[in-house]
């Protein structure tokens, strides 16, 4: 190789080198390398550069030989058994809390990264509802990756609670070992749902309903407590209830079978879906209408001898007898409410003797003013409307004419009047607050929505006085308590093919001097003679609150 030979140094000096001296050096631009002599790279530099390139190329050849020839078949086999999988990152479902931040429903994470719902207050099962979980096939692969609300608030606010699932790209080898992971989409947690319900109040209320219903052999019961100023639902209970954890998990099957066989129908939300004949708890509403319309005054006296008789226009000499529950003698509207005079309200509703009555059209008007016969608008699906009967409805349903007796029975909450507990709590709140018919609110912080009842506020005050008298000296005396002033109205409605069962009602508000909360409780299909038991629910409830010095009954 020629570059390997030593070059012979030329000893002859070139002329231009003779004249290059210090005197002409300043003429060169040193920054542009003028006046500098070029010097060729040494042969050693070329040697080391060439050796380095040869070494790198050799390493590359050896590595390629190792991958392709020596270990090629093994690596090919491993590559065939490696797999890429897009895994779902399950979004945590939003937590549900009560008005004070107490957790009502949260999540418990499972080993595969998914989570199960954890419901801490089964007495709220019909309100909170339950969910269905993501589903796997027989190979353990998820074909449904959503956690979906099925009933109650879980279904009503599913979009808010659900969040958004994420995705993770995972490479695993033949042994199931994770070789690499890469996040594709980040999971987004669901939002927190804050309820207007106070779970401490809820527990005492639900326990009182369940205890009295089971002890007195009622098949079911329900109750609602509303804030009379905002419509916020502070407690809402339906008995019997079910465990939403069981329903979400799909078992045990025996437990679910027992739910289905229960005559009290645990899956029915009795507070908003159960419809009941209200009996005498509608009498404050009828009194409000009759007073406002001027048919009676607060001082009007109607004699209650325990019955009234009406001549049969189709059969001369015969009479229709309409009985009251007791001979109460002369009563004004306050006493009629307190002692639940059927004769007074027969007369006010349909008229008798010289006393003009509301009549069925005006009676229906006042029921509808207080929200009966239509949904309240509470944030739950499946709410029942109830029924306010009319002559047209009777003609269409039974192909029969409307009679005066139908008006009488409608005026005392019998015949075909049907209401829900939440409707009665709402109507009672309107009596308590001076005529604002509020929409019940299950979520905290909602702006109150209401319509104005056409009743005269001063006449509503008279009705409240009658409800207070019911507690202090009449039928609701079980809740005449020294530590809280309550106003109430009891009611009993017969049910069954032979009227052999009683539905027991109580509605009211507290404290009496400055109403803050309205309530309605119904116990369904108890034995005959058990019609006054609902008031004992409220007695037990107030006693439980008083025992813990609750601020709801004046404690700290």
KAFENJO-V385391 format. One record per run of one state. SS is the DSSP state (H for helix, E for strand, L for the rest). FROM is the first residue (numbers start at 1). TO is the last residue. Records with the same first field share a line. If there is no record, write none. Layout:
# KAFENJO-V385391
SS = FROM-TO, FROM-TO
This chain:
# KAFENJO-V385391
L = 1-1, 5-14, 19-21, 28-29, 33-42, 71-71, 82-82, 90-95, 98-102, 110-114, 120-121, 129-130, 133-134, 137-141, 145-147, 150-151, 157-157, 163-163, 165-165, 173-177, 186-187, 189-192, 196-198, 216-219, 228-231, 240-243, 250-252, 262-275, 277-278, 293-301, 305-306, 312-318, 324-328, 332-332, 339-341, 351-351, 353-354, 356-358, 370-386, 388-390, 399-403, 412-417, 420-420, 434-435, 439-440, 442-442, 444-449, 453-456, 474-476, 480-485, 496-500, 511-516, 528-533, 548-550, 554-556
H = 2-4, 15-18, 22-27, 30-32, 43-70, 72-81, 122-128, 152-156, 158-162, 199-215, 244-249, 253-261, 279-292, 333-338, 342-350, 359-369, 391-398, 404-411, 421-433, 457-473, 477-479, 534-547, 551-553
E = 83-89, 96-97, 103-109, 115-119, 131-132, 135-136, 142-144, 148-149, 164-164, 166-172, 178-185, 188-188, 193-195, 220-227, 232-239, 276-276, 302-304, 307-311, 319-323, 329-331, 352-352, 355-355, 387-387, 418-419, 436-438, 441-441, 443-443, 450-452, 486-495, 501-510, 517-527
